[in-house]
Amino acid sequence: MRSLAPWLAGAVALAALPVFAPNSFFLHVAILILMWTLLGAAWNVLGGFAGQVSFGHAALFGIGAYVTMILYLKAGVSPWWGIPVGGLVAALASLPIGLVCFRLRGPYFSLATLAVAEIVKLVALNWEAVTNGPVGFLITGLPPLRVFGLAVDWESKLPFYVVAALLALAGLASTAWLRTSRLGAYLVAIRENEDAAEAVGIDTVRAKVMTLALSAFLAGMGGGFYAFYFRYVDPDAVLNISLSMEMVFIAMVGGLGTVGGPLIGAIFLTTVGETVRERFQVGHLIFYGLFMMLAIRYMPEGIWGRARKLFSSLQARVLGHGAA
């Protein structure tokens, strides 16, 4: 029950938030926070637990977005099915990518993932028969969504909020499972010393490829959600390297290798980004970048890690005074 309590509290808070949302902009920011929580968790699975710094997650995000959008526009597949199918296709696409890139280590692996992202973007730009090239796809209208027999208007932000909340919970639950699983223990060993992990019999390539597939599945679902929320997909929107960097920053600012880190990072960076963008239309990225630099410089363990240290220190002091 103690382990389930935070999840139950979080579910209750998510369910109650739309009731107290003062306006649609507040709900829009909440949706963005949940979407980036999912994407931060997707990157944290690979970068935080396995220590594999990827700059190519925008490719997995973009694959999920394109697959979900194509299924809807060309095959009439509901977004309820399109989002998980987009994640599955991204996971399948990550398998050959992982088998090739995981032959490299350190910065060479990071550069290889960056090259993969650029290759995927070039494919999307030039494979016009499938991706519409640089024009991309635009949804001009969505039919009412049926939920338990009731028609829900997609123009309302509430359906998107519900879907985003479910996806974010799935991402955090996957991270929580990984932390306590045997695969998670293998990944920590790989992160600390890959040669030693291989020496004790861990199949490091298999473990990393499995983790990349899980990370790709989450990132692909995030891309599918993005496609239906913003209703527009093109190479510059969903295959931009800035998306990969945003995932990295969210995981780092929140706390690498932690369950709650992506949520904390998404809350801080999304609220800071939206607030600064609203007040400083010109040069807002300067303030946003400055905040990230300060957070990484003075809290290398992340906000979640720093909070845990402070709580442990406070608990030790309280127990020490009690014993005295």
MOMO-V631861 format. One line per field, one symbol per residue. ss: DSSP state (H for helix, E for strand, C for the rest). phi: phi as a letter, one per 40 degrees, with the letter a starting at -180 (. if undefined). burial: # if it has 24 or more other C-alpha atoms within 12 Angstrom, else .. A space follows every 10 residues. Layout:
ss->???
phi->???
burial->???
This chain:
ss->CHHHHHHHHH HHHHHHHHHH CCCHHHHHHH HHHHHHHHHH HHHHHHHHHC CCCCCCHHHH HHHHHHHHHH HHHHHCCCHH HHHHHHHHHH HHHHHHHHHH HCCCCCHHHH HHHHHHHHHH HHHHHHCHHH HCCCCCEECC CCCCEEECCE EECCCCCHHH HHHHHHHHHH HHHHHHHHHH CHHHHHHHHH HHCHHHHHHC CCCHHHHHHH HHHHHHHHHH HHHHHHHHHH CEECHHHHCC HHHHHHHHHH HHHHCCCCCC HHHHHHHHHH HHHHHHHHHC CCCHHHHHHH HHHHHHHHCC CHHHHHHHHH HHHHHHHHHH HHHC
phi->.cccdccccc ccccccdccc ccaccccccc cccccccccc ccccdccccc gccbbbcccc dccccccccc cccbbgcccd cccccccccc cccccccccc cccbbgcccc cccccccccc cccccbcccb bgfccgbbcc abcdccbfgb cbccccccdc cccccccccc cccccccccb ccdccccccc ccaccccccc hccccccccc cccccccccc cccccdcccc gabadccbbc cccccccccc cccchcgbcc ddcccccccc cccccccccb cbgccccccc ccccccccbc cgcccccccc cccccccccc cccc
burial->.......... ...#..##.. ......#### ########## ########## ########## ########## ###....### .######### #####.###. ##..#...## .###.##### #.###..... #..#.###.. .#........ ...#..#### ########## ######.##. ..##.##### #..#...... .#.##.#### ########## ########## ########## #.######## ########## ########## ####...... .......#.. ##..##.... ######.... .......... ....
